[in-house]
């Protein structure tokens, strides 16, 4: 049970720092990003969810916090693909 608690703390912590990096360091979150997310999502429920999550910086950070280690793993795999 303690292992699960540690895993969740690490998952949420990495997600929080990834979201902060995405918003403040990379400065990807801007009007152009919002328009791109709007164009890339399908009509209907998916578009409404994208607008909900990326309406404000706090929502975007909460989104990254919940998906946790996935953005970090995706970046690491992309780095290895670029080397080949």
MARKOL-762214 format. One line per field, with one value per residue (C-alpha): residue number from 1; z, x, y. Coordinates in nm, 3 decimals. Each point is the difference from the previous one (the first is absolute). Layout:
tikol: c(NUM / ...)
pz: c(Z / ...)
px: c(X / ...)
py: c(Y / ...)
This chain:
tikol: c(1 / 2 / 3 / 4 / 5 / 6 / 7 / 8 / 9 / 10 / 11 / 12 / 13 / 14 / 15 / 16 / 17 / 18 / 19 / 20 / 21 / 22 / 23 / 24 / 25 / 26 / 27 / 28 / 29 / 30 / 31 / 32 / 33 / 34 / 35 / 36 / 37 / 38 / 39 / 40 / 41 / 42 / 43 / 44 / 45 / 46 / 47 / 48 / 49 / 50 / 51 / 52 / 53 / 54 / 55 / 56 / 57 / 58 / 59 / 60 / 61 / 62 / 63 / 64 / 65 / 66 / 67 / 68 / 69 / 70 / 71 / 72 / 73 / 74 / 75 / 76 / 77 / 78 / 79 / 80 / 81 / 82 / 83 / 84)
pz: c(0.000 / 0.075 / -0.343 / -0.165 / 0.195 / -0.108 / -0.360 / 0.004 / 0.159 / -0.265 / -0.279 / 0.106 / 0.080 / -0.340 / -0.165 / 0.192 / -0.097 / -0.361 / -0.012 / 0.153 / -0.253 / -0.287 / 0.102 / 0.137 / -0.135 / -0.350 / -0.024 / -0.240 / 0.155 / -0.203 / -0.235 / -0.289 / 0.207 / 0.093 / -0.367 / -0.096 / 0.267 / -0.125 / -0.360 / 0.086 / 0.208 / -0.158 / 0.017 / 0.294 / 0.340 / -0.067 / -0.105 / 0.311 / 0.222 / -0.168 / 0.051 / 0.364 / 0.079 / -0.181 / 0.095 / 0.266 / 0.114 / 0.320 / -0.195 / -0.231 / 0.301 / 0.162 / -0.326 / -0.002 / 0.368 / -0.058 / -0.298 / 0.208 / -0.150 / -0.355 / -0.138 / 0.152 / -0.156 / -0.336 / 0.005 / 0.090 / -0.281 / -0.249 / 0.105 / -0.074 / -0.336 / -0.102 / 0.068 / -0.252)
px: c(0.000 / 0.289 / 0.145 / -0.324 / 0.007 / 0.359 / -0.088 / -0.294 / 0.211 / 0.269 / -0.261 / -0.169 / 0.328 / 0.152 / -0.326 / -0.002 / 0.356 / -0.064 / -0.303 / 0.195 / 0.279 / -0.252 / -0.169 / 0.279 / 0.332 / -0.092 / -0.272 / -0.197 / -0.333 / -0.120 / -0.283 / 0.165 / 0.010 / -0.367 / -0.094 / 0.209 / -0.171 / -0.337 / 0.084 / 0.154 / -0.289 / -0.309 / -0.334 / -0.225 / 0.098 / 0.377 / 0.013 / -0.195 / 0.241 / 0.302 / -0.149 / -0.073 / 0.349 / 0.189 / -0.223 / 0.240 / 0.354 / -0.127 / -0.213 / 0.291 / 0.226 / -0.262 / -0.022 / 0.376 / -0.006 / -0.257 / 0.178 / 0.318 / 0.295 / -0.139 / 0.141 / 0.338 / 0.005 / -0.108 / 0.282 / 0.259 / -0.116 / 0.009 / 0.358 / 0.102 / -0.181 / 0.186 / 0.336 / -0.064)
py: c(0.000 / 0.235 / -0.081 / 0.112 / 0.325 / 0.067 / -0.078 / 0.243 / 0.274 / -0.047 / -0.017 / 0.324 / 0.175 / -0.074 / 0.104 / 0.328 / 0.085 / -0.101 / 0.231 / 0.288 / -0.055 / -0.014 / 0.324 / 0.218 / -0.130 / -0.118 / 0.268 / -0.218 / 0.096 / 0.298 / 0.092 / -0.183 / -0.320 / 0.039 / 0.042 / -0.305 / -0.212 / 0.122 / -0.097 / -0.337 / -0.132 / -0.149 / 0.172 / -0.071 / -0.125 / -0.020 / 0.365 / 0.102 / -0.194 / 0.161 / 0.346 / -0.083 / -0.128 / 0.274 / 0.293 / 0.126 / -0.070 / -0.161 / -0.249 / -0.083 / -0.056 / -0.226 / -0.197 / -0.058 / -0.086 / -0.273 / -0.156 / -0.006 / -0.185 / -0.030 / 0.331 / -0.079 / -0.348 / 0.144 / 0.256 / -0.263 / -0.232 / 0.290 / 0.076 / -0.358 / 0.006 / 0.319 / -0.164 / -0.281)
